[in-house]
Amino acid sequence: MRSRVPMKMTSVKKVPATKTIGVVMIVIMLFALTALVFGCAPSTETGTKGSAETGAKGNSPEAPANDPYAVSFTWETNADCSVCHQKEHDSFADATTKAGVHSTLPCSTCHTDSALSTVHKEVTSASKTPIRLRSTKVEQATCLNCHENLESLAQKSAGTTVLTDAKGTVVNPHALPETSDHAIISCVSCHKMHTAEAVEKTAQDLCISCHHEKVFTCYTCHD
């Protein structure tokens, strides 16, 4: 007869009820804390609406909706413009641009118009920078503070043929005929600061935007 081998009983340790309750309480507290953080996040509805309205005009950028981490921005003359306008900032290091020639000057030397404070009113760190900055304006007087007056510039460019129309008519770019349309033209209308485009092309493009038949003589197209 075989002898029976006594079986060893493995004892199971019981987890104290108090320890189980403690773990459950910690999990509940973590869920509650998560809900509290997201529930108290600031609303960006007002800021987003304002940015969208000004962005529709092509001026201020639009900020992504529901961004609780957006930081507001106040424009000042000594502000670091490169934070948002990286492309324009990089042009100061490009010798082929007009900005590269003026690399020692801060942005506020040329951009002095009060409209900038209005344009940046709704801007936050989450705003999207517009491709074309239409609101900023550089006054002609700002350029003439360092450069010669228009009379002297007109004398120097008297022999240039940059502005020649399809019929061979030549116009001095610094002595345009006095008209209401020409009155709004300033230095930066032709001399683009932050691009490497040649002034010969930008000046021609400006004229053609109105003289679409490439003819400068008045009443050639319109009675």
C-alpha positions as CSV (number, residue, x, y, z in Angstrom):
1,M,0.0,0.0,0.0
2,R,1.3,3.4,-1.0
3,S,1.8,5.9,1.6
4,R,0.0,9.2,1.1
5,V,2.2,12.2,0.8
6,P,0.7,15.0,2.8
7,M,-0.1,18.0,0.6
8,K,1.3,21.4,1.6
9,M,-1.3,24.1,1.9
10,T,-0.1,27.5,0.5
11,S,-1.3,30.2,2.6
12,V,-2.8,33.3,0.9
13,K,-2.0,36.6,2.5
14,K,-5.0,38.8,2.8
15,V,-4.5,42.5,1.9
16,P,-5.8,44.6,4.7
17,A,-9.1,46.4,3.9
18,T,-7.7,49.7,5.0
19,K,-4.9,49.5,2.4
20,T,-7.3,48.7,-0.4
21,I,-9.5,51.6,0.5
22,G,-6.5,53.9,0.5
23,V,-5.5,52.9,-3.1
24,V,-9.1,53.5,-4.3
25,M,-9.2,56.9,-2.6
26,I,-5.9,57.9,-4.3
27,V,-7.3,56.9,-7.8
28,I,-10.5,58.9,-7.1
29,M,-8.5,62.0,-6.0
30,L,-6.4,61.8,-9.2
31,F,-9.5,61.8,-11.4
32,A,-11.0,64.7,-9.4
33,L,-7.8,66.7,-9.7
34,T,-7.7,66.2,-13.5
35,A,-11.3,67.3,-13.9
36,L,-10.6,70.4,-11.8
37,V,-7.6,71.5,-13.8
38,F,-9.4,71.2,-17.2
39,G,-12.6,72.7,-15.8
40,C,-10.8,75.8,-14.5
41,A,-8.9,76.5,-17.7
42,P,-9.5,80.1,-18.9
43,S,-11.8,80.6,-21.8
44,T,-10.4,82.1,-25.0
45,E,-13.7,82.7,-26.8
46,T,-13.5,86.5,-26.5
47,G,-9.9,86.7,-27.6
48,T,-10.4,84.3,-30.5
49,K,-13.4,86.3,-31.7
50,G,-11.5,89.5,-31.7
51,S,-8.6,88.0,-33.5
52,A,-10.8,86.5,-36.2
53,E,-12.6,89.8,-36.8
54,T,-9.4,91.8,-37.3
55,G,-7.8,88.9,-39.2
56,A,-10.7,89.0,-41.7
57,K,-9.4,92.5,-42.6
58,G,-5.9,91.0,-43.4
59,N,-4.4,92.7,-40.4
60,S,-4.3,90.9,-37.1
61,P,-3.8,87.1,-37.1
62,E,-6.3,84.5,-36.0
63,A,-5.7,82.5,-32.8
64,P,-6.6,78.8,-32.6
65,A,-9.7,78.3,-30.6
66,N,-9.7,76.7,-27.1
67,D,-6.0,77.3,-26.3
68,P,-5.8,77.7,-22.5
69,Y,-2.1,78.5,-22.6
70,A,-2.2,81.5,-24.9
71,V,-0.3,84.5,-23.5
72,S,-1.4,88.1,-24.3
73,F,0.9,90.5,-26.1
74,T,1.3,94.3,-25.8
75,W,3.1,96.0,-28.7
76,E,5.8,98.5,-27.7
77,T,8.5,100.3,-29.8
78,N,11.2,98.2,-28.1
79,A,9.4,94.9,-28.5
80,D,11.2,91.9,-30.0
81,C,9.4,91.6,-33.4
82,S,11.3,88.5,-34.4
83,V,9.2,86.4,-32.0
84,C,6.4,86.5,-34.6
85,H,7.9,88.2,-37.7
86,Q,10.8,85.8,-38.2
87,K,10.9,86.2,-42.0
88,E,11.2,89.9,-41.8
89,H,13.8,89.6,-39.1
90,D,15.9,87.2,-41.1
91,S,16.0,89.7,-44.0
92,F,18.3,92.0,-42.0
93,A,21.0,89.4,-42.4
94,D,20.5,89.2,-46.2
95,A,22.7,91.7,-48.0
96,T,20.5,91.4,-51.1
97,T,17.5,93.1,-49.4
98,K,17.0,96.8,-48.4
99,A,16.6,95.6,-44.8
100,G,20.1,94.2,-45.0
101,V,21.5,97.6,-45.9
102,H,19.6,99.1,-42.9
103,S,20.5,96.2,-40.5
104,T,21.8,98.5,-37.7
105,L,18.4,100.2,-37.3
106,P,15.7,98.8,-35.0
107,C,12.2,98.1,-36.5
108,S,10.7,101.1,-34.7
109,T,12.9,103.5,-36.7
110,C,10.7,102.9,-39.8
111,H,7.6,101.5,-38.3
112,T,6.4,104.4,-36.2
113,D,2.7,104.5,-37.0
114,S,0.2,104.3,-34.2
115,A,-1.8,101.7,-36.0
116,L,0.6,99.0,-34.8
117,S,-0.8,99.2,-31.2
118,T,-4.3,98.7,-32.6
119,V,-3.3,95.8,-34.9
120,H,-1.7,93.9,-32.1
121,K,-4.5,94.5,-29.6
122,E,-5.9,91.0,-29.8
123,V,-2.6,89.2,-30.5
124,T,-1.6,86.3,-28.2
125,S,1.2,83.7,-28.3
126,A,-1.1,81.3,-30.1
127,S,-1.9,83.8,-32.9
128,K,-1.1,83.0,-36.5
129,T,1.0,85.7,-38.2
130,P,-0.5,86.9,-41.5
131,I,1.5,86.4,-44.6
132,R,1.0,90.0,-45.7
133,L,1.3,92.8,-43.2
134,R,-1.1,95.4,-44.6
135,S,-1.7,97.7,-41.7
136,T,1.9,98.8,-41.1
137,K,2.9,102.0,-42.9
138,V,6.3,103.6,-43.4
139,E,6.0,107.4,-43.9
140,Q,8.0,109.0,-46.7
141,A,9.3,111.6,-44.3
142,T,10.9,108.8,-42.3
143,C,13.0,107.8,-45.4
144,L,13.9,111.4,-46.2
145,N,15.2,111.9,-42.7
146,C,18.3,110.1,-43.8
147,H,18.1,110.2,-47.6
148,E,18.1,113.2,-49.9
149,N,15.0,115.2,-50.6
150,L,12.8,114.4,-53.6
151,E,14.2,117.2,-55.7
152,S,17.7,115.9,-55.4
153,L,16.6,112.3,-56.0
154,A,14.6,113.4,-59.1
155,Q,17.8,115.0,-60.5
156,K,19.8,111.9,-60.0
157,S,17.2,109.6,-61.7
158,A,16.4,112.0,-64.5
159,G,18.2,109.8,-67.1
160,T,16.8,106.4,-65.9
161,T,14.6,104.4,-68.2
162,V,13.2,102.0,-65.5
163,L,9.7,103.3,-66.1
164,T,9.2,103.0,-69.8
165,D,5.8,102.1,-71.1
166,A,4.8,100.0,-74.2
167,K,4.8,103.1,-76.4
168,G,8.3,104.2,-75.3
169,T,7.2,107.0,-72.9
170,V,9.7,107.4,-70.1
171,V,8.7,108.6,-66.6
172,N,11.1,109.8,-63.9
173,P,10.2,107.6,-60.8
174,H,11.0,110.5,-58.5
175,A,9.1,113.1,-60.4
176,L,5.7,111.5,-61.1
177,P,2.9,113.7,-62.5
178,E,0.8,115.1,-59.7
179,T,-2.5,113.1,-59.6
180,S,-4.6,111.8,-56.8
181,D,-3.5,108.3,-57.4
182,H,0.2,109.2,-57.4
183,A,-0.3,111.1,-54.1
184,I,-0.6,107.9,-52.2
185,I,2.7,106.5,-53.6
186,S,5.6,106.6,-51.1
187,C,9.2,105.4,-51.1
188,V,8.3,101.9,-49.9
189,S,5.8,101.5,-52.7
190,C,8.7,100.7,-55.0
191,H,11.6,100.1,-52.6
192,K,10.5,96.9,-50.8
193,M,12.6,96.5,-47.6
194,H,12.2,92.8,-46.7
195,T,12.5,91.1,-50.1
196,A,15.3,90.8,-52.6
197,E,13.1,91.9,-55.5
198,A,14.8,94.5,-57.7
199,V,13.4,98.0,-57.6
200,E,13.1,98.0,-61.4
201,K,10.6,95.2,-61.2
202,T,8.6,96.4,-58.1
203,A,8.3,99.9,-59.7
204,Q,7.1,98.5,-63.0
205,D,4.6,96.3,-61.1
206,L,3.3,99.3,-59.2
207,C,2.6,101.3,-62.4
208,I,1.0,98.3,-64.2
209,S,-1.4,97.8,-61.3
210,C,-3.2,100.9,-62.6
211,H,-1.8,101.3,-66.1
212,H,-2.8,97.8,-67.0
213,E,-2.2,98.3,-70.7
214,K,1.4,99.3,-69.9
215,V,0.7,102.8,-71.3
216,F,1.5,105.8,-69.0
217,T,-0.2,108.5,-71.1
218,C,-3.4,109.7,-69.5
219,Y,-6.7,109.0,-71.3
220,T,-5.1,106.4,-73.6
221,C,-7.6,103.9,-72.3
222,H,-10.3,106.0,-70.5
223,D,-12.2,108.9,-71.8
